[in-house]
Amino acid sequence: MYKVSFKVQGSPGNLLKELKNSGFIPVYFRNNNGIENYVALIRSDDLNEVREAILDFALLAKRRGKFGGRDFATIFKVDDKLMGKAFGTTIGGLLGLKFAGIPGLLLGALGGLLAGEIMDVQLGEKVVGVEQWPVSLTG
């Protein structure tokens, strides 16, 4: 699995729909002084597929009047681990059971699973490379 961080500028409006259409799973979006930052996951083990999805996203972004720079997409390789998910589910389930009974156990376990997944992604990543905005889309 790969995590990609995008930096995009241009006309107002977000590109979450375009991210989904390119095969990414959006995780995070922030607009900071006209620079939009997107973080998304893609379930693929092939770096070339990830680069093709980045190009697809750039094409869809260009149609919406957006553009990127030299640091358009930063690619991270994410090691899929189970430690965070197991720990989060256990702690969330136990806390939910203590405070709200059986319904709390279920909701706590689901919340812990989500928190554990986020922890696994954050701790198990390493930078693979940085892609610049495609030259063919400039101008």
Helices and strands as residue ranges (DSSP letters): E 2-10, H 16-21, E 25-32, E 35-42, H 47-63, E 66-67, E 73-78, H 83-123, E 125-131, G 135-137
